[in-house]
Amino acid sequence: MEIVSRVMDLYAQIDKAVAEFQLKSGLRCPAGCGACCPTADVQVTLLEMLPAARELLRRGEAADWLERLAALPEPGRCLLYAPQPAPEAAGHCSFYRWRPALCRLFGFAAVRGRTGLKALSVCRHIKQADPHGAAAAALLAEEAPCFVHSSTRIYALDPVLGTRLMPINTALRHAIERIGLRQSFANTETFQDNTAA
Ligand code: SF4
C-alpha cells in the first residue's frame, strides 16, 4: 500500500479512537469554534501533510499553493485555515478530511506523565465553554487517545518523514514538493517507456 494510503488508514484509526472518547466523555468542541488553528506554532511532520499535498496535486492547485506558501512569514497561521468557512464546511479547516494527526487529536488526547499516568490535555476553549464537562472528562484520561502513541505510529510508518516537527506551512510546502517531484519522475519514466516502445 502506498504511503499516503497508510497515513489515511492511521487517520481513520485516530478518528475512531477520538470519536469513542468523545462519546464516553461527552467532550465536544464548541460549535463552529476553530480557535486552535490560527496560532502560529502548530508543528507537524512532513509525513502528516502528504495526504493534503496529494489532494492539492490531484486538484491541479499545487503550484498556486506553493507560491502562496513561499510568500508567508515563518512560522505563521496555517494556510489551510478558513476564517470564513463555507456554510456546508465541517469547520474552519479547508482540508478537514486530510488534516494532520495533531489536528485530529487536539483537545481529546492525553499525555503520559512521569508517574506513568495519563493526563488529558483539554483545550482551553473547551474548558471555558464546559468547565464541568472538561473536569469530568479529565477523570477518564486513561481511556483517551495518547499523543505519544500517535507520534510513535507516525514514526513507524516512515522514520525519515515522520520524525522531524516543523511549522505546519513548512511541512505542507515540503510535502507538496516531495509528491510533485515523485509525480514528475513517474511521468518521465512513463514518457521514456512510451518513446522506447
Ligand atoms: S490543518 Fe486544518 S485543522 Fe490543522 S491547523 Fe490547519 S486549518 Fe486547523
Boltz pocket constraint, residues with backbone or C-beta under 6 A from the ligand:
constraints:
  - pocket:
      binder: B
      contacts: [[A, 36], [A, 37], [A, 42], [A, 78], [A, 79], [A, 80], [A, 81], [A, 82], [A, 92], [A, 93], [A, 94], [A, 95], [A, 96], [A, 99], [A, 100], [A, 103], [A, 168]]
      max_distance: 6.0
